[in-house]
Amino acid sequence: MSLRDELRTLYENGHLRLPADVRETMKRGAHELADSGLSEHALGVGAVAPRFSLPSATGEHVTLDELLTRGPLVLTFYRGAWCPYCNLALRALQLHHDAIRERGAHLVAVSPQVPDESLSLTEKHELDFDVLTDIGSDTAKQYGIAFDLSDELGALYDRLGFDLQHVNAGHARTLPLPATYVIDTHGVIRWAFVDTDYTVRAEPADILAALDGIR
């Protein structure tokens, strides 16, 4: 089963069973984000990837420059461990991690969660790749994929118990769009996936094809 099919199953078994008022609030938020044009203005193919230095789940700082000395990079942004679609996408990437490494590339995931929360995620899913913390989504902003939740949607997330105020270190309303970039060793973005729909993610097979294209 493809990641796309798994995400659709999760949506049908989870989202569609939420109370009608919750689904309606989420639908309004999704439409507002789609209409914002954010995904169209995000960095894309041919752009130079903004540099970053971010802490890993173990507290070590990881830089883009250092990562690119090892080979091409797969850089994926996700909302957090509280998001079941993010967890499913990260598990799918873990299943394809060996194939990514076989192509001489490295995989790094970035979220606005504090390191302690990322460490829990790493341990929970036994990820073999770094999970980095982007407090305030400052790096996501450089890639043009950060946005602020509406007051209505933020209140709903509080009601659902996501506690973004805690896990995002006081930046409860700022999140990244689901986005994945393949960056070559010169720091140029060679493939990009950006979508305002948090139930949609980059397909691992497409990431591998992109890596094959720059070998």
Summary of the structure (lengths in Angstrom):
residues: 215
radius of gyration: 16.4
end to end distance: 27.0
largest distance: 49.7
contacts: 704
relative contact order: 0.21
helix: 46%
strand: 19%
